[in-house]
Amino acid sequence: MPSSVTRNQALKKVKFGASDMHVTQACVGTMTWGSFNGKEEEAVAQLDKAIELGVNFFDTAELYPVAFNYGKTTEEWMGRWLSKRVEEGKFKREDIYIATKCNPNMIGGTPEGETPRPHGYEPDILERSCRMSIERLQCDYIDLYQVR
């Protein structure tokens, strides 16, 4: 048994598919921010620590958090964090990669006052959901938009 563990100086980055993106092998998932991780301050601390450790890849969804309180919360928390940290000069938006995804039940992708309904990924619904995610994330673009 080895007596010590050798740690890398930085997280390894890999080319993401056929894209020009080079993402860290560690991706921060946000599925329970707003449910099991119930306080925004906890999520902010985790995001800050991830950046400090060199993570550049973050995954969310318009459906998150899961378990209860489905939809919007996680993207909103990430958006406030992202906007503030970029404004503070902690990093540039283009230095990180954000993945999010569409929910086929429209939870999170439904404008106020509209009842969520199942859909088959119609182009207009996908575009609206994506635009709403961009708005909640307070950024100009999403690096990876996933359809589940």
DSSP file (Angstrom, degrees, kcal/mol; ACC not computed):
  #  RESIDUE AA STRUCTURE BP1 BP2  ACC     N-H-->O    O-->H-N    N-H-->O    O-->H-N    TCO  KAPPA ALPHA  PHI   PSI    X-CA   Y-CA   Z-CA
    1    1 A M              0   0    0      0, 0.0     2,-0.0     0, 0.0     0, 0.0   0.000 360.0 360.0 360.0 131.9    0.0    0.0    0.0
    2    2 A P        -     0   0    0      0, 0.0     3,-0.1     0, 0.0     0, 0.0  -0.324 360.0-142.5 -65.5 147.8    1.4    3.4   -0.9
    3    3 A S  S    S+     0   0    0      1,-0.1     2,-0.3    -2,-0.0     0, 0.0   0.652  79.6  21.6 -85.7 -15.6    2.3    5.7    2.0
    4    4 A S  S    S-     0   0    0      2,-0.0     2,-0.5     0, 0.0    -1,-0.1  -0.968  71.8-122.1-147.4 163.4    1.2    8.9    0.3
    5    5 A V        -     0   0    0     -2,-0.3     2,-0.6    -3,-0.1    -2,-0.0  -0.919  21.5-140.6-108.7 130.6   -1.1   10.1   -2.5
    6    6 A T        -     0   0    0     -2,-0.5     2,-0.4     0, 0.0    -2,-0.0  -0.806  20.3-158.5 -91.0 124.3    0.3   12.1   -5.3
    7    7 A R        -     0   0    0     -2,-0.6     2,-0.1     1,-0.0    -2,-0.0  -0.793  16.0-119.3-103.7 145.2   -2.0   14.9   -6.3
    8    8 A N        -     0   0    0     -2,-0.4     3,-0.1     1,-0.1    -1,-0.0  -0.451  18.6-128.7 -72.9 153.7   -2.0   16.7   -9.6
    9    9 A Q  S    S+     0   0    0      1,-0.2     2,-0.3    -2,-0.1    -1,-0.1   0.775  89.3  13.2 -74.0 -26.5   -1.3   20.4   -9.6
   10   10 A A  S    S-     0   0    0      3,-0.0    -1,-0.2    44,-0.0     2,-0.2  -0.976  89.7 -90.4-146.9 157.8   -4.4   21.1  -11.6
   11   11 A L        -     0   0    0     42,-0.4     2,-0.2    -2,-0.3    -2,-0.0  -0.463  50.0-110.8 -66.9 139.8   -7.5   19.4  -12.8
   12   12 A K        -     0   0    0     -2,-0.2    13,-2.4    12,-0.0     2,-0.4  -0.516  29.4-149.0 -73.7 138.4   -7.1   17.7  -16.1
   13   13 A K  E     -A   24   0A   0     11,-0.2     2,-0.3    -2,-0.2    11,-0.3  -0.871  12.2-167.1-108.4 144.0   -9.0   19.2  -19.1
   14   14 A V  E     -A   23   0A   0      9,-3.0     9,-2.2    -2,-0.4     2,-0.3  -0.929  30.6-100.3-128.8 152.8  -10.3   17.2  -22.0
   15   15 A K  E     -A   22   0A   0     -2,-0.3     2,-1.0     7,-0.2     7,-0.2  -0.556  37.6-129.5 -70.5 132.3  -11.6   18.1  -25.4
   16   16 A F    >   -     0   0    0      5,-2.7     3,-2.0    -2,-0.3     5,-0.4  -0.749  53.4 -68.9 -91.2 102.3  -15.4   17.9  -25.3
   17   17 A G  T 3  S-     0   0    0     -2,-1.0    -2,-0.0     1,-0.3     0, 0.0  -0.237 104.2 -27.2  55.4-134.8  -16.5   15.8  -28.3
   18   18 A A  T 3  S+     0   0    0      2,-0.0    -1,-0.3    -3,-0.0    -2,-0.0   0.299 114.9 104.2 -94.3   8.2  -15.9   17.5  -31.6
   19   19 A S  S <  S-     0   0    0     -3,-2.0    -3,-0.0     2,-0.1     0, 0.0  -0.178  81.8-117.6 -81.0 177.4  -16.1   21.0  -30.1
   20   20 A D  S    S+     0   0    0     -5,-0.1     2,-0.2     2,-0.0    -1,-0.1   0.351  77.6 118.6 -92.1   3.0  -13.3   23.5  -29.3
   21   21 A M        -     0   0    0     -5,-0.4    -5,-2.7   122,-0.1     2,-0.5  -0.500  47.8-164.2 -75.7 137.3  -14.2   23.3  -25.6
   22   22 A H  E     -A   15   0A   0     -7,-0.2     2,-0.3    -2,-0.2    -7,-0.2  -0.942  20.5-178.7-119.9 105.3  -11.6   22.0  -23.2
   23   23 A V  E     -A   14   0A   0     -9,-2.2    -9,-3.0    -2,-0.5     2,-0.1  -0.715  31.3-101.8-108.3 152.8  -13.5   21.1  -20.0
   24   24 A T  E     -A   13   0A   0     -2,-0.3   -11,-0.2   -11,-0.3    -1,-0.1  -0.416  28.3-124.1 -67.5 147.2  -12.3   19.8  -16.7
   25   25 A Q  S    S+     0   0    0    -13,-2.4     2,-0.6    -2,-0.1    -1,-0.1   0.773 100.2  72.9 -64.2 -23.9  -12.9   16.2  -16.1
   26   26 A A        -     0   0    0    -14,-0.3    31,-0.5     2,-0.0     2,-0.5  -0.835  69.4-171.0 -92.0 122.8  -14.7   17.2  -12.9
   27   27 A C        -     0   0    0     -2,-0.6     2,-0.6    28,-0.1    31,-0.2  -0.958  21.6-128.5-114.1 130.9  -18.1   18.8  -13.7
   28   28 A V  E     -b   58   0B   0     29,-2.5    31,-3.2    -2,-0.5     2,-0.3  -0.693  23.2-156.0 -82.1 120.4  -20.1   20.5  -10.9
   29   29 A G  E     -b   59   0B   0     -2,-0.6    31,-0.2    29,-0.2     3,-0.1  -0.721  13.0-171.5 -95.3 148.3  -23.6   19.2  -10.8
   30   30 A T    >   +     0   0    0     29,-0.9     3,-1.8    -2,-0.3    31,-0.1   0.131  40.5 127.1-126.0  18.3  -26.4   21.3   -9.3
   31   31 A M  T 3  S+     0   0    0      1,-0.3    35,-2.3    34,-0.1    -1,-0.1   0.733  79.7  37.8 -57.0 -29.2  -29.3   19.0   -9.2
   32   32 A T  T > >S+     0   0    0     33,-0.2     5,-2.3    32,-0.1     3,-2.0   0.330  79.1 121.8-109.2   8.3  -30.1   19.4   -5.5
   33   33 A W  B < 5S+e   37   0C   0     -3,-1.8     5,-0.2     1,-0.3    41,-0.2  -0.620  83.4  24.8 -74.0 114.8  -29.4   23.1   -5.1
   34   34 A G  T 3 5S+     0   0    0      3,-3.1    -1,-0.3    -2,-0.7     4,-0.2   0.259 129.3  44.2 111.0  -7.6  -32.7   24.5   -3.8
   35   35 A S  T < 5S+     0   0    0     -3,-2.0     3,-0.2     2,-0.3    -2,-0.1   0.403 127.8   9.0-125.2 -89.1  -33.9   21.2   -2.3
   36   36 A F  T   5S+     0   0    0     30,-0.3     2,-1.1     1,-0.3    -3,-0.2   0.886 135.8  48.8 -66.6 -37.6  -31.4   19.1   -0.3
   37   37 A N  B   <S+e   33   0C   0     -5,-2.3    -3,-3.1     1,-0.1    -2,-0.3  -0.823  84.3 177.6 -95.0  90.9  -28.9   22.0   -0.4
   38   38 A G        +     0   0    0     -2,-1.1     2,-0.5    -4,-0.2    -1,-0.1   0.497  45.4  72.2 -84.4  -5.4  -31.6   24.4    0.7
   39   39 A K    >>  -     0   0    0      1,-0.1     4,-1.4    -3,-0.1     3,-0.7  -0.923  66.3-143.3-118.6 135.6  -29.7   27.7    1.0
   40   40 A E  H 3> S+     0   0    0     -2,-0.5     4,-2.6     1,-0.2     5,-0.2   0.854 102.6  62.4 -58.9 -35.5  -28.3   29.8   -1.8
   41   41 A E  H 3> S+     0   0    0      1,-0.2     4,-2.3     2,-0.2    -1,-0.2   0.858 100.8  53.2 -61.1 -34.8  -25.3   30.7    0.3
   42   42 A E  H <> S+     0   0    0     -3,-0.7     4,-2.1     2,-0.2    -1,-0.2   0.923 110.0  47.1 -64.9 -44.2  -24.3   27.0    0.3
   43   43 A A  H  X S+     0   0    0     -4,-1.4     4,-2.7     2,-0.2    -2,-0.2   0.915 111.6  51.0 -63.6 -43.2  -24.5   26.8   -3.5
   44   44 A V  H  X S+     0   0    0     -4,-2.6     4,-2.8     1,-0.2    -2,-0.2   0.917 110.0  49.7 -60.9 -44.3  -22.5   30.0   -3.8
   45   45 A A  H  X S+     0   0    0     -4,-2.3     4,-2.3     1,-0.2    -1,-0.2   0.894 112.1  48.3 -62.1 -39.9  -19.8   28.6   -1.5
   46   46 A Q  H  X S+     0   0    0     -4,-2.1     4,-2.3     2,-0.2    -2,-0.2   0.903 112.2  48.4 -68.3 -40.8  -19.7   25.4   -3.5
   47   47 A L  H  X S+     0   0    0     -4,-2.7     4,-2.3     2,-0.2    -2,-0.2   0.929 112.1  49.2 -63.1 -45.5  -19.4   27.3   -6.8
   48   48 A D  H  X S+     0   0    0     -4,-2.8     4,-2.4     1,-0.2    -2,-0.2   0.912 111.8  48.8 -60.4 -42.9  -16.6   29.5   -5.4
   49   49 A K  H  X S+     0   0    0     -4,-2.3     4,-2.2     2,-0.2    -1,-0.2   0.895 108.7  53.4 -65.1 -40.0  -14.7   26.5   -4.1
   50   50 A A  H  X>S+     0   0    0     -4,-2.3     5,-2.6     2,-0.2     4,-0.5   0.928 110.4  46.7 -60.4 -44.9  -15.1   24.7   -7.5
   51   51 A I  H ><5S+     0   0    0     -4,-2.3     3,-1.4     1,-0.2    -2,-0.2   0.927 110.4  53.4 -61.4 -44.9  -13.6   27.8   -9.3
   52   52 A E  H 3<5S+     0   0    0     -4,-2.4    -1,-0.2     1,-0.3    -2,-0.2   0.865 108.8  49.9 -57.6 -37.3  -10.8   27.9   -6.7
   53   53 A L  H 3<5S-     0   0    0     -4,-2.2   -42,-0.4    -5,-0.1    -1,-0.3   0.527 125.2-102.9 -82.0  -5.7  -10.0   24.3   -7.4
   54   54 A G  T <<5 +     0   0    0     -3,-1.4    -3,-0.2    -4,-0.5     2,-0.1   0.525  65.1 154.2 100.6   6.2   -9.9   24.9  -11.1
   55   55 A V      < +     0   0    0     -5,-2.6    -1,-0.3    -6,-0.2   -28,-0.1  -0.454  13.0 171.7 -66.9 137.9  -13.3   23.5  -12.3
   56   56 A N        +     0   0    0    -30,-0.4    41,-3.4    -2,-0.1     2,-0.4   0.266  53.4  80.0-127.6  10.3  -14.5   25.1  -15.5
   57   57 A F  E     + c   0  97B   0    -31,-0.5   -29,-2.5    39,-0.2     2,-0.4  -0.980  52.1 177.7-128.7 123.2  -17.5   22.9  -16.3
   58   58 A F  E     -bc  28  98B   0     39,-2.7    41,-3.0    -2,-0.4     2,-0.4  -0.979  10.9-158.0-130.8 136.1  -20.9   23.3  -14.6
   59   59 A D  E     +bc  29  99B   0    -31,-3.2   -29,-0.9    -2,-0.4     2,-0.2  -0.943  23.9 145.3-119.1 134.5  -24.2   21.4  -15.2
   60   60 A T        -     0   0    0     39,-2.4     2,-0.3    -2,-0.4   -29,-0.1  -0.784  24.8-149.1-145.0-171.7  -27.7   22.6  -14.4
   61   61 A A    >   -     0   0    0     39,-0.3     3,-1.0    -2,-0.2    14,-0.4  -0.969  31.0-116.9-163.5 153.4  -31.2   22.3  -15.8
   62   62 A E  T 3  S+     0   0    0     39,-1.8    10,-2.1    -2,-0.3    11,-0.1   0.731 116.6  58.2 -65.3 -19.3  -34.4   24.3  -16.0
   63   63 A L  T 3  S+     0   0    0     38,-0.3     8,-1.9     8,-0.2    -1,-0.2   0.701  89.3 145.2 -80.2 -21.7  -36.0   21.4  -14.0
   64   64 A Y    <   +     0   0    0     -3,-1.0    10,-1.1     6,-0.2    11,-0.4  -0.386  36.3  54.6 -74.7 143.5  -33.6   21.7  -11.0
   65   65 A P  S    S-     0   0    0      0, 0.0     6,-0.5     0, 0.0   -33,-0.2   0.404  75.4-160.2 -85.9 157.7  -33.8   21.3   -8.1
   66   66 A V        +     0   0    0    -35,-2.3   -30,-0.3     4,-0.1     2,-0.3  -0.569  64.5  47.3 -96.7 167.4  -35.2   17.8   -8.1
   67   67 A A  S    S-     0   0    0     -2,-0.2     2,-0.3   -32,-0.1    -1,-0.1  -0.275 124.2  -8.4  95.5 -41.2  -37.0   16.0   -5.2
   68   68 A F  S    S+     0   0    0     -2,-0.3     3,-0.1     1,-0.1   -32,-0.1  -0.937 119.5  44.0-168.1 166.9  -39.3   19.0   -4.5
   69   69 A N  S    S-     0   0    0     -2,-0.3     4,-0.3     1,-0.2    -1,-0.1   0.915  79.2-158.0  58.1  44.3  -39.6   22.6   -5.7
   70   70 A Y        +     0   0    0      2,-0.1    -6,-0.2    -3,-0.1    38,-0.2  -0.304  41.6  26.9 -59.9 129.3  -39.0   21.5   -9.3
   71   71 A G  S    S+     0   0    0     -8,-1.9     2,-1.5    -6,-0.5    -8,-0.2   0.471  98.2  12.0 101.2 134.8  -37.8   24.2  -11.6
   72   72 A K  S  > S+     0   0    0    -10,-2.1     4,-2.3    35,-0.2     5,-0.2  -0.174  87.2  96.3  77.1 -38.4  -35.9   27.4  -12.1
   73   73 A T  H  > S+     0   0    0     -2,-1.5     4,-2.6    -4,-0.3     5,-0.2   0.888  84.1  47.4 -55.4 -49.4  -34.3   27.8   -8.6
   74   74 A T  H  > S+     0   0    0    -10,-1.1     4,-2.7     1,-0.2    -1,-0.2   0.915 113.0  47.8 -63.4 -44.6  -30.9   26.4   -9.5
   75   75 A E  H  > S+     0   0    0    -11,-0.4     4,-2.6   -14,-0.4    -1,-0.2   0.892 111.7  51.7 -63.1 -38.1  -30.4   28.4  -12.7
   76   76 A E  H  X S+     0   0    0     -4,-2.3     4,-2.3     2,-0.2    -2,-0.2   0.928 110.8  47.2 -63.9 -44.4  -31.5   31.5  -10.8
   77   77 A W  H  X S+     0   0    0     -4,-2.6     4,-2.3    -5,-0.2    -2,-0.2   0.935 113.7  47.8 -62.1 -45.9  -28.9   30.9   -8.1
   78   78 A M  H  X S+     0   0    0     -4,-2.7     4,-3.4     1,-0.2     5,-0.2   0.904 110.1  53.9 -60.8 -40.5  -26.2   30.2  -10.6
   79   79 A G  H  X S+     0   0    0     -4,-2.6     4,-2.7    57,-0.3     5,-0.2   0.909 108.7  46.7 -62.3 -43.6  -27.1   33.3  -12.6
   80   80 A R  H  X S+     0   0    0     -4,-2.3     4,-2.1     2,-0.2    -1,-0.2   0.922 115.9  46.4 -64.4 -42.2  -26.8   35.6   -9.6
   81   81 A W  H  X S+     0   0    0     -4,-2.3     4,-2.8    -5,-0.2     5,-0.3   0.950 114.3  47.5 -62.1 -49.7  -23.5   34.0   -8.7
   82   82 A L  H  X S+     0   0    0     -4,-3.4     4,-2.4     1,-0.2     5,-0.3   0.931 112.8  47.9 -59.1 -49.3  -22.2   34.2  -12.3
   83   83 A S  H  X S+     0   0    0     -4,-2.7     4,-2.2    -5,-0.2    -1,-0.2   0.917 114.9  45.7 -59.2 -45.1  -23.2   37.8  -12.8
   84   84 A K  H  X S+     0   0    0     -4,-2.1     4,-2.2    -5,-0.2    -2,-0.2   0.927 113.9  47.0 -66.6 -45.4  -21.7   38.9   -9.5
   85   85 A R  H  <>S+     0   0    0     -4,-2.8     5,-2.5     2,-0.2     6,-0.6   0.874 113.6  47.8 -68.5 -36.9  -18.4   37.0   -9.9
   86   86 A V  H ><5S+     0   0    0     -4,-2.4     3,-1.1    -5,-0.3    -1,-0.2   0.927 112.1  50.2 -66.9 -43.7  -17.9   38.2  -13.5
   87   87 A E  H 3<5S+     0   0    0     -4,-2.2    -2,-0.2    -5,-0.3    -1,-0.2   0.870 109.4  52.0 -60.6 -37.1  -18.7   41.8  -12.4
   88   88 A E  T 3<5S-     0   0    0     -4,-2.2    -1,-0.3    -5,-0.1    -2,-0.2   0.572 115.5-118.4 -75.5  -9.1  -16.1   41.4   -9.6
   89   89 A G  T < 5S+     0   0    0     -3,-1.1    -3,-0.2    -4,-0.4    -2,-0.1   0.678  72.6 135.1  79.8  17.9  -13.5   40.3  -12.1
   90   90 A K  S   <S-     0   0    0     -5,-2.5     2,-0.3     1,-0.2    -4,-0.2   0.857  81.3 -25.4 -66.7 -35.0  -13.1   36.8  -10.5
   91   91 A F        -     0   0    0     -6,-0.6     2,-0.3    -5,-0.0    -2,-0.3  -0.956  69.3-101.7-164.5 169.6  -13.2   35.2  -13.9
   92   92 A K    >   -     0   0    0     -2,-0.3     3,-2.0    -3,-0.1     4,-0.4  -0.754  30.4-119.7 -99.4 150.0  -14.6   35.9  -17.4
   93   93 A R  G >  S+     0   0    0     -2,-0.3     3,-1.6     1,-0.3    -1,-0.1   0.884 114.1  58.3 -54.6 -39.9  -17.8   34.2  -18.7
   94   94 A E  G 3  S+     0   0    0      1,-0.3    -1,-0.3     3,-0.1     0, 0.0   0.570  92.3  70.4 -71.2  -6.6  -15.8   32.6  -21.5
   95   95 A D  G <  S+     0   0    0     -3,-2.0     2,-0.3     2,-0.0    -1,-0.3   0.599  99.3  51.8 -83.5 -11.6  -13.5   30.9  -19.0
   96   96 A I  S <  S-     0   0    0     -3,-1.6     2,-0.5    -4,-0.4   -39,-0.2  -0.871  73.5-137.1-125.0 160.0  -16.2   28.6  -17.8
   97   97 A Y  E     -c   57   0B   0    -41,-3.4   -39,-2.7    -2,-0.3     2,-0.5  -0.963  15.2-162.2-118.9 129.5  -18.6   26.2  -19.6
   98   98 A I  E     -c   58   0B   0     -2,-0.5    46,-1.8   -41,-0.2    45,-1.2  -0.945   4.3-171.3-116.2 127.1  -22.3   25.9  -18.7
   99   99 A A  E     +cd  59 144B   0    -41,-3.0   -39,-2.4    -2,-0.5     2,-0.3  -0.936  13.3 163.3-111.5 138.2  -24.5   23.0  -19.6
  100  100 A T  E     - d   0 145B   0     44,-2.3    46,-2.9    -2,-0.4     2,-0.3  -0.895  19.1-141.9-142.3 175.5  -28.2   23.0  -19.1
  101  101 A K  E     - d   0 146B   0     -2,-0.3   -39,-1.8    44,-0.2   -38,-0.3  -0.979  14.0-114.7-146.5 155.2  -31.1   21.1  -20.4
  102  102 A C  E     - d   0 147B   0     44,-2.5    46,-0.9    -2,-0.3    24,-0.1  -0.614  26.0-137.0 -85.7 144.9  -34.7   21.3  -21.5
  103  103 A N    >   -     0   0    0     -2,-0.3     3,-2.1     4,-0.1     6,-0.1  -0.914   5.1-144.6-104.5 124.9  -37.5   19.5  -19.5
  104  104 A P  T 3  S+     0   0    0      0, 0.0    15,-2.2     0, 0.0    17,-0.1   0.558 100.7  57.1 -68.2  -5.1  -40.1   17.7  -21.6
  105  105 A N  T 3  S-     0   0    0     13,-0.2     3,-0.1     2,-0.2    -3,-0.0   0.314 108.1-124.7-103.7   7.7  -42.8   18.7  -19.0
  106  106 A M    X   +     0   0    0     -3,-2.1     3,-0.7     1,-0.2     4,-0.4   0.482  56.8 151.4  64.7   5.4  -42.0   22.4  -19.4
  107  107 A I  T 3  S+     0   0    0      1,-0.3    -1,-0.2     2,-0.2   -35,-0.2  -0.547  77.6  11.6 -65.9 125.7  -41.4   22.8  -15.7
  108  108 A G  T 3  S+     0   0    0     -2,-0.4    -1,-0.3   -37,-0.2   -45,-0.1  -0.060 121.5  70.9  94.7 -32.3  -39.0   25.7  -15.5
  109  109 A G  S <  S+     0   0    0     -3,-0.7    -2,-0.2    -6,-0.1    23,-0.1   0.158  75.9 100.6-101.1  18.1  -39.5   26.6  -19.2
  110  110 A T  S    S-     0   0    0     -4,-0.4    -2,-0.2     4,-0.1     3,-0.1  -0.901  72.7-125.0-107.9 125.8  -43.0   27.9  -18.7
  111  111 A P    >   -     0   0    0      0, 0.0     3,-2.2     0, 0.0    -2,-0.1  -0.264  47.9 -76.0 -61.9 154.7  -43.7   31.7  -18.6
  112  112 A E  T 3  S+     0   0    0      1,-0.3     3,-0.1     3,-0.0     0, 0.0  -0.224 120.4  19.7 -51.0 135.4  -45.5   33.0  -15.5
  113  113 A G  T 3  S+     0   0    0      1,-0.2     2,-0.4    -3,-0.1    -1,-0.3   0.260  98.1 111.2  87.4 -12.2  -49.2   32.2  -15.7
  114  114 A E    <   -     0   0    0     -3,-2.2    -1,-0.2    -4,-0.0    -4,-0.1  -0.810  69.4-123.8 -97.7 136.0  -48.9   29.4  -18.3
  115  115 A T        -     0   0    0     -2,-0.4    -8,-0.0    -3,-0.1    -3,-0.0  -0.626  28.1-117.2 -78.2 127.1  -49.6   25.9  -17.2
  116  116 A P        -     0   0    0      0, 0.0   -10,-0.2     0, 0.0    -1,-0.1  -0.345  39.2-179.7 -60.2 143.0  -46.7   23.5  -17.8
  117  117 A R        -     0   0    0     -2,-0.0     0, 0.0   -13,-0.0     0, 0.0  -0.997  33.0 -98.1-145.0 147.0  -47.6   20.7  -20.3
  118  118 A P        -     0   0    0      0, 0.0     2,-0.3     0, 0.0   -13,-0.2  -0.294  46.8-177.6 -59.5 148.3  -45.7   17.7  -21.7
  119  119 A H        -     0   0    0    -15,-2.2   -13,-0.1     6,-0.0     0, 0.0  -0.919  37.0-126.1-144.0 169.6  -44.2   18.4  -25.2
  120  120 A G        -     0   0    0     -2,-0.3     0, 0.0     0, 0.0     0, 0.0  -0.101  66.8 -88.1-109.8  32.6  -42.2   16.6  -27.9
  121  121 A Y        -     0   0    0      1,-0.2   -19,-0.0   -17,-0.1    26,-0.0   0.892  58.0-171.2  64.3  43.0  -39.4   19.1  -28.1
  122  122 A E     >  -     0   0    0      1,-0.1     4,-2.6     4,-0.0     3,-0.5  -0.386  32.1-115.4 -61.9 144.0  -41.1   21.3  -30.7
  123  123 A P  H  > S+     0   0    0      0, 0.0     4,-2.6     0, 0.0     5,-0.2   0.856 113.7  50.8 -53.2 -41.5  -38.6   24.0  -32.0
  124  124 A D  H  > S+     0   0    0      1,-0.2     4,-2.1     2,-0.2     5,-0.1   0.879 112.4  46.9 -67.8 -35.6  -40.6   26.9  -30.6
  125  125 A I  H  > S+     0   0    0     -3,-0.5     4,-2.8     2,-0.2     5,-0.2   0.914 112.4  49.7 -70.9 -42.7  -40.7   25.3  -27.1
  126  126 A L  H  X S+     0   0    0     -4,-2.6     4,-2.7     2,-0.2    -2,-0.2   0.932 112.3  47.8 -60.4 -45.5  -37.0   24.4  -27.2
  127  127 A E  H  X S+     0   0    0     -4,-2.6     4,-2.7    -5,-0.2    -1,-0.2   0.929 113.2  47.6 -62.5 -44.3  -36.1   27.9  -28.2
  128  128 A R  H  X S+     0   0    0     -4,-2.1     4,-2.4     2,-0.2    -2,-0.2   0.930 112.9  48.6 -62.7 -45.2  -38.3   29.5  -25.5
  129  129 A S  H  X S+     0   0    0     -4,-2.8     4,-2.1     1,-0.2    -1,-0.2   0.913 112.5  48.7 -61.0 -43.1  -36.9   27.2  -22.8
  130  130 A C  H  X S+     0   0    0     -4,-2.7     4,-2.5    -5,-0.2    -2,-0.2   0.926 111.1  49.4 -63.3 -45.2  -33.4   27.9  -23.9
  131  131 A R  H  X S+     0   0    0     -4,-2.7     4,-2.1     1,-0.2    -1,-0.2   0.880 110.3  51.2 -62.0 -38.1  -34.0   31.7  -23.9
  132  132 A M  H  X S+     0   0    0     -4,-2.4     4,-2.5     2,-0.2    -1,-0.2   0.880 109.5  50.5 -67.9 -36.9  -35.6   31.4  -20.4
  133  133 A S  H  X S+     0   0    0     -4,-2.1     4,-2.8     2,-0.2    -2,-0.2   0.927 109.4  50.7 -64.2 -44.1  -32.5   29.5  -19.1
  134  134 A I  H  X>S+     0   0    0     -4,-2.5     5,-1.7     1,-0.2     4,-0.6   0.906 111.0  49.5 -59.4 -41.7  -30.2   32.1  -20.6
  135  135 A E  H ><5S+     0   0    0     -4,-2.1     3,-0.9     1,-0.2    -2,-0.2   0.935 112.9  45.6 -63.5 -46.7  -32.2   34.8  -18.8
  136  136 A R  H 3<5S+     0   0    0     -4,-2.5   -57,-0.3     1,-0.2    -2,-0.2   0.875 112.7  50.8 -65.0 -36.3  -32.1   32.9  -15.5
  137  137 A L  H 3<5S-     0   0    0     -4,-2.8    -1,-0.2    -5,-0.2    -2,-0.2   0.540 104.2-135.6 -78.4  -6.3  -28.4   32.3  -15.8
  138  138 A Q  T <<5 +     0   0    0     -3,-0.9     2,-0.3    -4,-0.6    -3,-0.2   0.892  64.7 110.0  53.1  47.2  -27.8   36.0  -16.6
  139  139 A C  S   <S-     0   0    0     -5,-1.7    -1,-0.2     1,-0.0    -2,-0.1  -0.856  76.0-116.9-139.8 175.8  -25.5   35.3  -19.5
  140  140 A D  S    S+     0   0    0     -2,-0.3     2,-0.3     1,-0.2    -6,-0.1   0.624  88.5   9.2 -92.4 -14.6  -25.6   35.7  -23.2
  141  141 A Y        -     0   0    0     -7,-0.1     2,-0.4    -4,-0.1    -1,-0.2  -0.989  58.9-128.8-159.8 162.3  -25.2   32.1  -24.2
  142  142 A I        -     0   0    0     -2,-0.3     3,-0.2     1,-0.1   -43,-0.1  -0.961  15.0-150.2-115.4 137.0  -25.2   28.5  -23.0
  143  143 A D  S    S+     0   0    0    -45,-1.2     2,-0.4    -2,-0.4   -44,-0.2   0.855  85.2  19.9 -77.7 -35.3  -22.2   26.3  -24.0
  144  144 A L  E     -d   99   0B   0    -46,-1.8   -44,-2.3     2,-0.0     2,-0.6  -0.940  65.5-169.9-140.3 114.6  -24.1   23.0  -24.1
  145  145 A Y  E     -d  100   0B   0     -2,-0.4     2,-0.3    -3,-0.2   -44,-0.2  -0.923  16.2-161.6-106.8 119.7  -27.9   22.7  -24.3
  146  146 A Q  E     -d  101   0B   0    -46,-2.9   -44,-2.5    -2,-0.6     2,-0.5  -0.782  13.4-150.6-108.3 144.2  -29.2   19.2  -23.7
  147  147 A V  E      d  102   0B   0     -2,-0.3   -44,-0.1   -46,-0.2   -46,-0.0  -0.960 360.0 360.0-111.3 121.9  -32.5   17.6  -24.6
  148  148 A R              0   0    0    -46,-0.9    -1,-0.1    -2,-0.5   -45,-0.1   0.407 360.0 360.0-105.0 360.0  -33.5   14.9  -22.2
